[in-house]
Amino acid sequence: MAGTAFRVDEKGAGLWVWKRPEGGDYDQMIITRESRAGLDKHTGPLILTANLR
């Protein structure tokens, strides 16, 4: 499930808050750098991966 685009400051710091849907089987979040917003699948380089369980 694609998230939303967000920006970081000049030091690379940013904050994004997302409420995980109840009953969803989401166990990992991946942040990538994409050329444009609204893509269904990531194509850009991996920035961060977080395990949610």
PDBQT receptor file of N, H, CA, C and O in Angstrom, charges set to zero:
ATOM      1  N   MET A   1       0.849  -1.166   0.000  1.00  0.00    +0.000 N 
ATOM      2  CA  MET A   1       0.000   0.000   0.000  1.00  0.00    +0.000 C 
ATOM      3  C   MET A   1       0.896   1.231   0.000  1.00  0.00    +0.000 C 
ATOM      4  O   MET A   1       1.735   1.397   0.886  1.00  0.00    +0.000 OA
ATOM      5  N   ALA A   2       0.721   2.066  -0.968  1.00  0.00    +0.000 N 
ATOM      6  H   ALA A   2       0.040   1.930  -1.687  1.00  0.00    +0.000 HD
ATOM      7  CA  ALA A   2       1.536   3.275  -1.056  1.00  0.00    +0.000 C 
ATOM      8  C   ALA A   2       1.106   4.266   0.022  1.00  0.00    +0.000 C 
ATOM      9  O   ALA A   2      -0.074   4.373   0.356  1.00  0.00    +0.000 OA
ATOM     10  N   GLY A   3       2.077   4.979   0.551  1.00  0.00    +0.000 N 
ATOM     11  H   GLY A   3       3.036   4.893   0.280  1.00  0.00    +0.000 HD
ATOM     12  CA  GLY A   3       1.793   6.004   1.545  1.00  0.00    +0.000 C 
ATOM     13  C   GLY A   3       1.652   7.351   0.866  1.00  0.00    +0.000 C 
ATOM     14  O   GLY A   3       1.087   7.463  -0.222  1.00  0.00    +0.000 OA
ATOM     15  N   THR A   4       2.166   8.353   1.515  1.00  0.00    +0.000 N 
ATOM     16  H   THR A   4       2.625   8.263   2.399  1.00  0.00    +0.000 HD
ATOM     17  CA  THR A   4       2.106   9.697   0.963  1.00  0.00    +0.000 C 
ATOM     18  C   THR A   4       3.511  10.262   0.829  1.00  0.00    +0.000 C 
ATOM     19  O   THR A   4       4.460   9.752   1.424  1.00  0.00    +0.000 OA
ATOM     20  N   ALA A   5       3.629  11.302   0.055  1.00  0.00    +0.000 N 
ATOM     21  H   ALA A   5       2.858  11.716  -0.429  1.00  0.00    +0.000 HD
ATOM     22  CA  ALA A   5       4.913  11.980  -0.085  1.00  0.00    +0.000 C 
ATOM     23  C   ALA A   5       5.131  12.901   1.108  1.00  0.00    +0.000 C 
ATOM     24  O   ALA A   5       4.179  13.479   1.632  1.00  0.00    +0.000 OA
ATOM     25  N   PHE A   6       6.359  13.033   1.528  1.00  0.00    +0.000 N 
ATOM     26  H   PHE A   6       7.132  12.563   1.102  1.00  0.00    +0.000 HD
ATOM     27  CA  PHE A   6       6.695  13.982   2.577  1.00  0.00    +0.000 C 
ATOM     28  C   PHE A   6       8.078  14.542   2.297  1.00  0.00    +0.000 C 
ATOM     29  O   PHE A   6       8.857  13.952   1.549  1.00  0.00    +0.000 OA
ATOM     30  N   ARG A   7       8.368  15.651   2.885  1.00  0.00    +0.000 N 
ATOM     31  H   ARG A   7       7.734  16.130   3.493  1.00  0.00    +0.000 HD
ATOM     32  CA  ARG A   7       9.656  16.316   2.671  1.00  0.00    +0.000 C 
ATOM     33  C   ARG A   7      10.450  16.344   3.974  1.00  0.00    +0.000 C 
ATOM     34  O   ARG A   7       9.893  16.272   5.069  1.00  0.00    +0.000 OA
ATOM     35  N   VAL A   8      11.742  16.449   3.821  1.00  0.00    +0.000 N 
ATOM     36  H   VAL A   8      12.194  16.508   2.931  1.00  0.00    +0.000 HD
ATOM     37  CA  VAL A   8      12.622  16.570   4.975  1.00  0.00    +0.000 C 
ATOM     38  C   VAL A   8      13.284  17.942   4.945  1.00  0.00    +0.000 C 
ATOM     39  O   VAL A   8      13.280  18.621   3.918  1.00  0.00    +0.000 OA
ATOM     40  N   ASP A   9      13.857  18.348   6.088  1.00  0.00    +0.000 N 
ATOM     41  H   ASP A   9      13.861  17.796   6.923  1.00  0.00    +0.000 HD
ATOM     42  CA  ASP A   9      14.532  19.642   6.135  1.00  0.00    +0.000 C 
ATOM     43  C   ASP A   9      15.942  19.527   5.556  1.00  0.00    +0.000 C 
ATOM     44  O   ASP A   9      16.336  18.469   5.064  1.00  0.00    +0.000 OA
ATOM     45  N   GLU A  10      16.690  20.617   5.620  1.00  0.00    +0.000 N 
ATOM     46  H   GLU A  10      16.370  21.476   6.020  1.00  0.00    +0.000 HD
ATOM     47  CA  GLU A  10      18.027  20.647   5.020  1.00  0.00    +0.000 C 
ATOM     48  C   GLU A  10      19.004  19.667   5.668  1.00  0.00    +0.000 C 
ATOM     49  O   GLU A  10      20.040  19.348   5.085  1.00  0.00    +0.000 OA
ATOM     50  N   LYS A  11      18.679  19.188   6.869  1.00  0.00    +0.000 N 
ATOM     51  H   LYS A  11      17.837  19.447   7.342  1.00  0.00    +0.000 HD
ATOM     52  CA  LYS A  11      19.525  18.203   7.549  1.00  0.00    +0.000 C 
ATOM     53  C   LYS A  11      19.046  16.776   7.312  1.00  0.00    +0.000 C 
ATOM     54  O   LYS A  11      19.645  15.825   7.814  1.00  0.00    +0.000 OA
ATOM     55  N   GLY A  12      17.963  16.625   6.547  1.00  0.00    +0.000 N 
ATOM     56  H   GLY A  12      17.476  17.397   6.139  1.00  0.00    +0.000 HD
ATOM     57  CA  GLY A  12      17.433  15.295   6.258  1.00  0.00    +0.000 C 
ATOM     58  C   GLY A  12      16.451  14.786   7.288  1.00  0.00    +0.000 C 
ATOM     59  O   GLY A  12      16.056  13.621   7.233  1.00  0.00    +0.000 OA
ATOM     60  N   ALA A  13      16.044  15.625   8.228  1.00  0.00    +0.000 N 
ATOM     61  H   ALA A  13      16.365  16.571   8.272  1.00  0.00    +0.000 HD
ATOM     62  CA  ALA A  13      15.104  15.209   9.268  1.00  0.00    +0.000 C 
ATOM     63  C   ALA A  13      13.671  15.471   8.814  1.00  0.00    +0.000 C 
ATOM     64  O   ALA A  13      13.385  16.497   8.196  1.00  0.00    +0.000 OA
ATOM     65  N   GLY A  14      12.783  14.547   9.120  1.00  0.00    +0.000 N 
ATOM     66  H   GLY A  14      13.015  13.714   9.621  1.00  0.00    +0.000 HD
ATOM     67  CA  GLY A  14      11.381  14.713   8.791  1.00  0.00    +0.000 C 
ATOM     68  C   GLY A  14      10.524  13.888   9.724  1.00  0.00    +0.000 C 
ATOM     69  O   GLY A  14      11.033  13.044  10.462  1.00  0.00    +0.000 OA
ATOM     70  N   LEU A  15       9.240  14.126   9.695  1.00  0.00    +0.000 N 
ATOM     71  H   LEU A  15       8.827  14.812   9.096  1.00  0.00    +0.000 HD
ATOM     72  CA  LEU A  15       8.305  13.394  10.540  1.00  0.00    +0.000 C 
ATOM     73  C   LEU A  15       7.079  13.050   9.715  1.00  0.00    +0.000 C 
ATOM     74  O   LEU A  15       6.511  13.903   9.032  1.00  0.00    +0.000 OA
ATOM     75  N   TRP A  16       6.684  11.805   9.786  1.00  0.00    +0.000 N 
ATOM     76  H   TRP A  16       7.145  11.112  10.341  1.00  0.00    +0.000 HD
ATOM     77  CA  TRP A  16       5.492  11.355   9.078  1.00  0.00    +0.000 C 
ATOM     78  C   TRP A  16       4.717  10.465  10.038  1.00  0.00    +0.000 C 
ATOM     79  O   TRP A  16       5.258   9.485  10.549  1.00  0.00    +0.000 OA
ATOM     80  N   VAL A  17       3.463  10.795  10.286  1.00  0.00    +0.000 N 
ATOM     81  H   VAL A  17       3.024  11.591   9.871  1.00  0.00    +0.000 HD
ATOM     82  CA  VAL A  17       2.627  10.027  11.207  1.00  0.00    +0.000 C 
ATOM     83  C   VAL A  17       1.577   9.305  10.390  1.00  0.00    +0.000 C 
ATOM     84  O   VAL A  17       0.901   9.907   9.556  1.00  0.00    +0.000 OA
ATOM     85  N   TRP A  18       1.442   8.006  10.634  1.00  0.00    +0.000 N 
ATOM     86  H   TRP A  18       1.991   7.517  11.311  1.00  0.00    +0.000 HD
ATOM     87  CA  TRP A  18       0.518   7.175   9.872  1.00  0.00    +0.000 C 
ATOM     88  C   TRP A  18      -0.139   6.197  10.830  1.00  0.00    +0.000 C 
ATOM     89  O   TRP A  18       0.552   5.477  11.552  1.00  0.00    +0.000 OA
ATOM     90  N   LYS A  19      -1.462   6.163  10.844  1.00  0.00    +0.000 N 
ATOM     91  H   LYS A  19      -2.022   6.747  10.258  1.00  0.00    +0.000 HD
ATOM     92  CA  LYS A  19      -2.177   5.206  11.675  1.00  0.00    +0.000 C 
ATOM     93  C   LYS A  19      -2.357   3.923  10.874  1.00  0.00    +0.000 C 
ATOM     94  O   LYS A  19      -3.014   3.907   9.833  1.00  0.00    +0.000 OA
ATOM     95  N   ARG A  20      -1.763   2.859  11.378  1.00  0.00    +0.000 N 
ATOM     96  H   ARG A  20      -1.229   2.872  12.223  1.00  0.00    +0.000 HD
ATOM     97  CA  ARG A  20      -1.858   1.566  10.695  1.00  0.00    +0.000 C 
ATOM     98  C   ARG A  20      -3.300   1.091  10.745  1.00  0.00    +0.000 C 
ATOM     99  O   ARG A  20      -3.893   1.064  11.823  1.00  0.00    +0.000 OA
ATOM    100  N   PRO A  21      -3.890   0.710   9.598  1.00  0.00    +0.000 N 
ATOM    101  CA  PRO A  21      -5.289   0.257   9.586  1.00  0.00    +0.000 C 
ATOM    102  C   PRO A  21      -5.486  -0.966  10.479  1.00  0.00    +0.000 C 
ATOM    103  O   PRO A  21      -4.681  -1.897  10.456  1.00  0.00    +0.000 OA
ATOM    104  N   GLU A  22      -6.562  -0.957  11.265  1.00  0.00    +0.000 N 
ATOM    105  H   GLU A  22      -7.215  -0.200  11.284  1.00  0.00    +0.000 HD
ATOM    106  CA  GLU A  22      -6.868  -2.093  12.130  1.00  0.00    +0.000 C 
ATOM    107  C   GLU A  22      -7.207  -3.301  11.280  1.00  0.00    +0.000 C 
ATOM    108  O   GLU A  22      -7.863  -3.182  10.245  1.00  0.00    +0.000 OA
ATOM    109  N   GLY A  23      -6.761  -4.456  11.719  1.00  0.00    +0.000 N 
ATOM    110  H   GLY A  23      -6.228  -4.553  12.560  1.00  0.00    +0.000 HD
ATOM    111  CA  GLY A  23      -7.042  -5.694  11.010  1.00  0.00    +0.000 C 
ATOM    112  C   GLY A  23      -6.149  -5.910   9.805  1.00  0.00    +0.000 C 
ATOM    113  O   GLY A  23      -6.194  -6.969   9.179  1.00  0.00    +0.000 OA
ATOM    114  N   GLY A  24      -5.343  -4.919   9.476  1.00  0.00    +0.000 N 
ATOM    115  H   GLY A  24      -5.307  -4.059   9.984  1.00  0.00    +0.000 HD
ATOM    116  CA  GLY A  24      -4.430  -5.068   8.339  1.00  0.00    +0.000 C 
ATOM    117  C   GLY A  24      -3.229  -5.895   8.729  1.00  0.00    +0.000 C 
ATOM    118  O   GLY A  24      -2.840  -5.929   9.897  1.00  0.00    +0.000 OA
ATOM    119  N   ASP A  25      -2.653  -6.548   7.776  1.00  0.00    +0.000 N 
ATOM    120  H   ASP A  25      -2.968  -6.520   6.828  1.00  0.00    +0.000 HD
ATOM    121  CA  ASP A  25      -1.496  -7.401   8.033  1.00  0.00    +0.000 C 
ATOM    122  C   ASP A  25      -0.223  -6.673   7.616  1.00  0.00    +0.000 C 
ATOM    123  O   ASP A  25       0.558  -7.183   6.812  1.00  0.00    +0.000 OA
ATOM    124  N   TYR A  26      -0.019  -5.482   8.167  1.00  0.00    +0.000 N 
ATOM    125  H   TYR A  26      -0.653  -5.068   8.820  1.00  0.00    +0.000 HD
ATOM    126  CA  TYR A  26       1.166  -4.695   7.848  1.00  0.00    +0.000 C 
ATOM    127  C   TYR A  26       2.240  -4.989   8.877  1.00  0.00    +0.000 C 
ATOM    128  O   TYR A  26       2.044  -4.736  10.065  1.00  0.00    +0.000 OA
ATOM    129  N   ASP A  27       3.366  -5.516   8.440  1.00  0.00    +0.000 N 
ATOM    130  H   ASP A  27       3.525  -5.721   7.475  1.00  0.00    +0.000 HD
ATOM    131  CA  ASP A  27       4.432  -5.814   9.377  1.00  0.00    +0.000 C 
ATOM    132  C   ASP A  27       5.740  -5.111   9.035  1.00  0.00    +0.000 C 
ATOM    133  O   ASP A  27       6.742  -5.272   9.731  1.00  0.00    +0.000 OA
ATOM    134  N   GLN A  28       5.724  -4.326   7.951  1.00  0.00    +0.000 N 
ATOM    135  H   GLN A  28       4.910  -4.194   7.385  1.00  0.00    +0.000 HD
ATOM    136  CA  GLN A  28       6.935  -3.635   7.555  1.00  0.00    +0.000 C 
ATOM    137  C   GLN A  28       6.590  -2.339   6.818  1.00  0.00    +0.000 C 
ATOM    138  O   GLN A  28       5.611  -2.278   6.073  1.00  0.00    +0.000 OA
ATOM    139  N   MET A  29       7.400  -1.314   7.034  1.00  0.00    +0.000 N 
ATOM    140  H   MET A  29       8.195  -1.364   7.639  1.00  0.00    +0.000 HD
ATOM    141  CA  MET A  29       7.253  -0.062   6.308  1.00  0.00    +0.000 C 
ATOM    142  C   MET A  29       8.564   0.198   5.590  1.00  0.00    +0.000 C 
ATOM    143  O   MET A  29       9.640   0.037   6.167  1.00  0.00    +0.000 OA
ATOM    144  N   ILE A  30       8.473   0.598   4.342  1.00  0.00    +0.000 N 
ATOM    145  H   ILE A  30       7.599   0.729   3.874  1.00  0.00    +0.000 HD
ATOM    146  CA  ILE A  30       9.657   0.890   3.536  1.00  0.00    +0.000 C 
ATOM    147  C   ILE A  30       9.550   2.328   3.039  1.00  0.00    +0.000 C 
ATOM    148  O   ILE A  30       8.519   2.727   2.498  1.00  0.00    +0.000 OA
ATOM    149  N   ILE A  31      10.606   3.095   3.222  1.00  0.00    +0.000 N 
ATOM    150  H   ILE A  31      11.444   2.771   3.662  1.00  0.00    +0.000 HD
ATOM    151  CA  ILE A  31      10.659   4.459   2.707  1.00  0.00    +0.000 C 
ATOM    152  C   ILE A  31      11.662   4.480   1.566  1.00  0.00    +0.000 C 
ATOM    153  O   ILE A  31      12.800   4.034   1.714  1.00  0.00    +0.000 OA
ATOM    154  N   THR A  32      11.229   5.000   0.434  1.00  0.00    +0.000 N 
ATOM    155  H   THR A  32      10.304   5.362   0.314  1.00  0.00    +0.000 HD
ATOM    156  CA  THR A  32      12.080   5.092  -0.749  1.00  0.00    +0.000 C 
ATOM    157  C   THR A  32      12.076   6.521  -1.272  1.00  0.00    +0.000 C 
ATOM    158  O   THR A  32      11.213   7.319  -0.907  1.00  0.00    +0.000 OA
ATOM    159  N   ARG A  33      13.019   6.834  -2.107  1.00  0.00    +0.000 N 
ATOM    160  H   ARG A  33      13.720   6.185  -2.404  1.00  0.00    +0.000 HD
ATOM    161  CA  ARG A  33      13.054   8.139  -2.777  1.00  0.00    +0.000 C 
ATOM    162  C   ARG A  33      12.528   7.938  -4.193  1.00  0.00    +0.000 C 
ATOM    163  O   ARG A  33      13.120   7.220  -4.998  1.00  0.00    +0.000 OA
ATOM    164  N   GLU A  34      11.423   8.579  -4.471  1.00  0.00    +0.000 N 
ATOM    165  H   GLU A  34      10.942   9.162  -3.817  1.00  0.00    +0.000 HD
ATOM    166  CA  GLU A  34      10.772   8.410  -5.775  1.00  0.00    +0.000 C 
ATOM    167  C   GLU A  34      10.815   9.699  -6.583  1.00  0.00    +0.000 C 
ATOM    168  O   GLU A  34      10.945  10.793  -6.033  1.00  0.00    +0.000 OA
ATOM    169  N   SER A  35      10.705   9.549  -7.884  1.00  0.00    +0.000 N 
ATOM    170  H   SER A  35      10.600   8.661  -8.331  1.00  0.00    +0.000 HD
ATOM    171  CA  SER A  35      10.755  10.704  -8.781  1.00  0.00    +0.000 C 
ATOM    172  C   SER A  35       9.447  11.490  -8.777  1.00  0.00    +0.000 C 
ATOM    173  O   SER A  35       9.419  12.665  -9.143  1.00  0.00    +0.000 OA
ATOM    174  N   ARG A  36       8.355  10.829  -8.356  1.00  0.00    +0.000 N 
ATOM    175  H   ARG A  36       8.377   9.875  -8.059  1.00  0.00    +0.000 HD
ATOM    176  CA  ARG A  36       7.063  11.512  -8.301  1.00  0.00    +0.000 C 
ATOM    177  C   ARG A  36       6.162  10.793  -7.300  1.00  0.00    +0.000 C 
ATOM    178  O   ARG A  36       6.385   9.624  -6.985  1.00  0.00    +0.000 OA
ATOM    179  N   ALA A  37       5.154  11.487  -6.807  1.00  0.00    +0.000 N 
ATOM    180  H   ALA A  37       4.972  12.436  -7.062  1.00  0.00    +0.000 HD
ATOM    181  CA  ALA A  37       4.201  10.912  -5.852  1.00  0.00    +0.000 C 
ATOM    182  C   ALA A  37       3.139  10.106  -6.594  1.00  0.00    +0.000 C 
ATOM    183  O   ALA A  37       2.955  10.263  -7.801  1.00  0.00    +0.000 OA
ATOM    184  N   GLY A  38       2.442   9.240  -5.855  1.00  0.00    +0.000 N 
ATOM    185  H   GLY A  38       2.591   9.113  -4.874  1.00  0.00    +0.000 HD
ATOM    186  CA  GLY A  38       1.302   8.519  -6.395  1.00  0.00    +0.000 C 
ATOM    187  C   GLY A  38       1.612   7.198  -7.066  1.00  0.00    +0.000 C 
ATOM    188  O   GLY A  38       0.734   6.630  -7.715  1.00  0.00    +0.000 OA
ATOM    189  N   LEU A  39       2.818   6.690  -6.938  1.00  0.00    +0.000 N 
ATOM    190  H   LEU A  39       3.531   7.151  -6.410  1.00  0.00    +0.000 HD
ATOM    191  CA  LEU A  39       3.161   5.404  -7.547  1.00  0.00    +0.000 C 
ATOM    192  C   LEU A  39       2.586   4.260  -6.718  1.00  0.00    +0.000 C 
ATOM    193  O   LEU A  39       2.502   4.362  -5.494  1.00  0.00    +0.000 OA
ATOM    194  N   ASP A  40       2.190   3.173  -7.378  1.00  0.00    +0.000 N 
ATOM    195  H   ASP A  40       2.258   3.091  -8.372  1.00  0.00    +0.000 HD
ATOM    196  CA  ASP A  40       1.666   2.000  -6.672  1.00  0.00    +0.000 C 
ATOM    197  C   ASP A  40       2.772   1.107  -6.125  1.00  0.00    +0.000 C 
ATOM    198  O   ASP A  40       2.582   0.428  -5.116  1.00  0.00    +0.000 OA
ATOM    199  N   LYS A  41       3.915   1.106  -6.779  1.00  0.00    +0.000 N 
ATOM    200  H   LYS A  41       4.069   1.657  -7.599  1.00  0.00    +0.000 HD
ATOM    201  CA  LYS A  41       5.053   0.299  -6.338  1.00  0.00    +0.000 C 
ATOM    202  C   LYS A  41       6.293   1.176  -6.337  1.00  0.00    +0.000 C 
ATOM    203  O   LYS A  41       6.428   2.081  -7.161  1.00  0.00    +0.000 OA
ATOM    204  N   HIS A  42       7.190   0.903  -5.411  1.00  0.00    +0.000 N 
ATOM    205  H   HIS A  42       7.080   0.168  -4.742  1.00  0.00    +0.000 HD
ATOM    206  CA  HIS A  42       8.400   1.729  -5.362  1.00  0.00    +0.000 C 
ATOM    207  C   HIS A  42       9.349   1.347  -6.487  1.00  0.00    +0.000 C 
ATOM    208  O   HIS A  42       9.460   0.180  -6.864  1.00  0.00    +0.000 OA
ATOM    209  N   THR A  43      10.023   2.350  -7.007  1.00  0.00    +0.000 N 
ATOM    210  H   THR A  43       9.933   3.297  -6.700  1.00  0.00    +0.000 HD
ATOM    211  CA  THR A  43      11.019   2.145  -8.050  1.00  0.00    +0.000 C 
ATOM    212  C   THR A  43      12.336   2.801  -7.680  1.00  0.00    +0.000 C 
ATOM    213  O   THR A  43      13.381   2.471  -8.241  1.00  0.00    +0.000 OA
ATOM    214  N   GLY A  44      12.287   3.729  -6.737  1.00  0.00    +0.000 N 
ATOM    215  H   GLY A  44      11.439   3.997  -6.281  1.00  0.00    +0.000 HD
ATOM    216  CA  GLY A  44      13.474   4.475  -6.338  1.00  0.00    +0.000 C 
ATOM    217  C   GLY A  44      14.294   3.746  -5.299  1.00  0.00    +0.000 C 
ATOM    218  O   GLY A  44      13.917   2.667  -4.842  1.00  0.00    +0.000 OA
ATOM    219  N   PRO A  45      15.429   4.341  -4.921  1.00  0.00    +0.000 N 
ATOM    220  CA  PRO A  45      16.324   3.705  -3.953  1.00  0.00    +0.000 C 
ATOM    221  C   PRO A  45      15.709   3.629  -2.551  1.00  0.00    +0.000 C 
ATOM    222  O   PRO A  45      14.953   4.508  -2.139  1.00  0.00    +0.000 OA
ATOM    223  N   LEU A  46      16.048   2.570  -1.841  1.00  0.00    +0.000 N 
ATOM    224  H   LEU A  46      16.663   1.855  -2.176  1.00  0.00    +0.000 HD
ATOM    225  CA  LEU A  46      15.588   2.333  -0.477  1.00  0.00    +0.000 C 
ATOM    226  C   LEU A  46      16.292   3.291   0.478  1.00  0.00    +0.000 C 
ATOM    227  O   LEU A  46      17.517   3.405   0.457  1.00  0.00    +0.000 OA
ATOM    228  N   ILE A  47      15.512   3.982   1.318  1.00  0.00    +0.000 N 
ATOM    229  H   ILE A  47      14.516   3.888   1.335  1.00  0.00    +0.000 HD
ATOM    230  CA  ILE A  47      16.071   4.899   2.305  1.00  0.00    +0.000 C 
ATOM    231  C   ILE A  47      16.033   4.278   3.700  1.00  0.00    +0.000 C 
ATOM    232  O   ILE A  47      17.015   4.352   4.439  1.00  0.00    +0.000 OA
ATOM    233  N   LEU A  48      14.886   3.656   4.069  1.00  0.00    +0.000 N 
ATOM    234  H   LEU A  48      14.088   3.596   3.469  1.00  0.00    +0.000 HD
ATOM    235  CA  LEU A  48      14.710   3.118   5.413  1.00  0.00    +0.000 C 
ATOM    236  C   LEU A  48      13.704   1.996   5.396  1.00  0.00    +0.000 C 
ATOM    237  O   LEU A  48      12.704   2.074   4.682  1.00  0.00    +0.000 OA
ATOM    238  N   THR A  49      13.944   0.961   6.160  1.00  0.00    +0.000 N 
ATOM    239  H   THR A  49      14.756   0.898   6.740  1.00  0.00    +0.000 HD
ATOM    240  CA  THR A  49      12.992  -0.127   6.366  1.00  0.00    +0.000 C 
ATOM    241  C   THR A  49      12.756  -0.262   7.863  1.00  0.00    +0.000 C 
ATOM    242  O   THR A  49      13.708  -0.269   8.644  1.00  0.00    +0.000 OA
ATOM    243  N   ALA A  50      11.482  -0.368   8.271  1.00  0.00    +0.000 N 
ATOM    244  H   ALA A  50      10.710  -0.362   7.636  1.00  0.00    +0.000 HD
ATOM    245  CA  ALA A  50      11.150  -0.528   9.683  1.00  0.00    +0.000 C 
ATOM    246  C   ALA A  50      10.223  -1.716   9.860  1.00  0.00    +0.000 C 
ATOM    247  O   ALA A  50       9.199  -1.806   9.182  1.00  0.00    +0.000 OA
ATOM    248  N   ASN A  51      10.563  -2.628  10.758  1.00  0.00    +0.000 N 
ATOM    249  H   ASN A  51      11.394  -2.555  11.308  1.00  0.00    +0.000 HD
ATOM    250  CA  ASN A  51       9.686  -3.744  11.095  1.00  0.00    +0.000 C 
ATOM    251  C   ASN A  51       8.695  -3.257  12.141  1.00  0.00    +0.000 C 
ATOM    252  O   ASN A  51       9.094  -2.642  13.131  1.00  0.00    +0.000 OA
ATOM    253  N   LEU A  52       7.420  -3.521  11.938  1.00  0.00    +0.000 N 
ATOM    254  H   LEU A  52       7.097  -4.020  11.134  1.00  0.00    +0.000 HD
ATOM    255  CA  LEU A  52       6.361  -3.008  12.805  1.00  0.00    +0.000 C 
ATOM    256  C   LEU A  52       5.909  -4.023  13.845  1.00  0.00    +0.000 C 
ATOM    257  O   LEU A  52       5.048  -3.703  14.664  1.00  0.00    +0.000 OA
ATOM    258  N   ARG A  53       6.437  -5.186  13.842  1.00  0.00    +0.000 N 
ATOM    259  H   ARG A  53       7.136  -5.446  13.177  1.00  0.00    +0.000 HD
ATOM    260  CA  ARG A  53       6.054  -6.203  14.835  1.00  0.00    +0.000 C 
ATOM    261  C   ARG A  53       7.225  -6.656  15.621  1.00  0.00    +0.000 C 
ATOM    262  O   ARG A  53       7.086  -7.508  16.500  1.00  0.00    +0.000 OA
TER     263      ARG A  53
